[in-house]
Amino acid sequence: MRSRLRTAIGCALAALLLVPMSAANAGGPPGERTLHRYAEDTWESLAAMTDERTGLIADNIPGDLEGASGYTSPTNIGGYLWSTVVARDLRIISRGEARERMAQTLETLATIERHEPSGMFYNWYSPADGRKLTTWPADGSAVHPFLSTVDNGWLATALRVVREAEPRLADEADALYESMDFGWYHDLDARPEVGINRGGFWVEPPPGCSVPGNYGDDGPDVYYTCHWYDTTVSEARIATYLGIANGQIPREGLYGTYRTMPDRGCDWGWQEQKPTGQTREYLGVPVYEGVYSYAGMRLVPAWGGSMFEALMPDLFVPEAAWGKRSWAVNHPATVRAQIVHGLEEAGYGYWGFSPASDPYGEYREYGVEVVGISSDGYASDVERTNVDVGYEGCREATDPAPDFGDGVVTPHAAFLALPYARDEVLENLEGLERELDAYGPGGFYDAVAVGSGRIAERYLSLDQSMIMAAIGNELLHDRLKRYFVDRRFEKAVRPLVGAVRFGSDLG
């Protein structure tokens, strides 16, 4: 519980942070006014998805903002909470409305079912009543309740933001946050040198592969996924940051993930490219600092080559500021790779590739496949064009320079690039809105196939919340990062990030 003094100081700080006028009210430069308009409309979609009784936001809603889905997740809820803070700070909604909205959400979170020994939340709930889902609303199929590492990481992230941004709700947010133990996900025996996080666990054995165990302090065994989050450029690194800051995961855990798969002969020859790099040691952990090559650059790839894998954690953790020899180079290289792919290699005329709605279906992963570790990773077009540059000595190249088809651009991916290519982002988004009509009452639709013009006319709360966070940071000078990072977090995490030397190079 916080002292009255700290609460009073927090109230004063929050008031000071709100003094600057929003770009729209202050008559700021055209780019700022445009971003503020995007935020206003994006907020409309988020508000339309949110149940007024529970404060829980649905996963998605059609483009006309009617008939939201009957399910939500911890990530969705977390995204709504930080988006409410951004909407308040941009003066899209009042302080009172923001507080009421967040209070309702926190009250519901305090009452819904979760895994008590770990404090973690299940992956699917009903927005209407907060009930844990055991059947899927759309078709009645069975849901096997799961507790996701990364989804709980994003909810915990939002709780950190709320407790600093709204001191009157700090106790409620703290109570939830402090009860969440990320040590339950961390497998200390995953590798000889260091532990890494499992994908999550079930309380009851699910169909298919699972591993019984208990990484926590008490309670019965749970059933872990058979996979780990073992790559560095992944949105799942947010859970590792949180666990280390909370003292629930060893510091060495930050160095347990792979940059690329090691270059150890043909056993690893299945990966997209043959990496180059060297091995360095951090806290006694040997790390192969591998990189891939693309467009004259060297960069650490994501698993699928998507934008949100690389840049979503950067919305809250000042990775580029802390990691001068790592993320400060890799993030702009990732953005540049996406731009080059969209405008030059594939010739789509637009760029920004990340998992999103499928203009011809439900949901698919999109990315720049040649800079994704998986050799059949996230393609950038409807046709799922696969690039195969081969692997020297192990696999011959079958199609190193294919013709790409109907490219699928996802606007939230472009927004994530704002800190690294602001002018290019604004130009890209202007074209998506004015030339492709990929804009509706709730802001940018979730995806557009730029060749055919086919639009996925719906809004995903996750993608909309990434847009809100990116705009908030751009217009308010990284305010979400200042809410998220406190002294304890910085002391624990900054030295670890600062020590790392990737082999990235912008060319």
Secondary structure, 3 states (H helix, E strand, C coil): CCCHHHHHHHHHHHHHHCCCCCHHHHCCCHHHHHHHHHHHHHHHHHHHHECCCCCCECCEEECCCCCCCCCECHHHHHHHHHHHHHHHHCCCCCHHHHHHHHHHHHHHHCCCCEECCCCEECCCECCCCCCECCECCCCCCECCCEEEHHHHHHHHHHHHHHHHHCHHHHHHHHHHHHCCCHHHHEECCCCCCCCEEECEEECCCCCCCCEEECCCCCCCCEEECCCECCECECCCHHHHHHHHHCCCCCHHHHHCCECCCCCCHHHHCCCCCCCEEEEEEECCEEEEEEEEEECCEEECCECCCCHHHHHCHHHCCCHHHHCCCCHHHHHHHHHHHHHHHHHHHCCCCCCCCCCEECCCCCEECCCCHHHECCCCCCCCECCCCCCECCECCCECCCECCCCCCCEEECHHHHHHCCCCCHHHHHHHHHHHHHCCCCEECCEECCEEECCCCEEECEEEHHHHHHHHHHHHHHHCCCHHHHHHCCHHHHHHHHHHHHHCCCCCECC
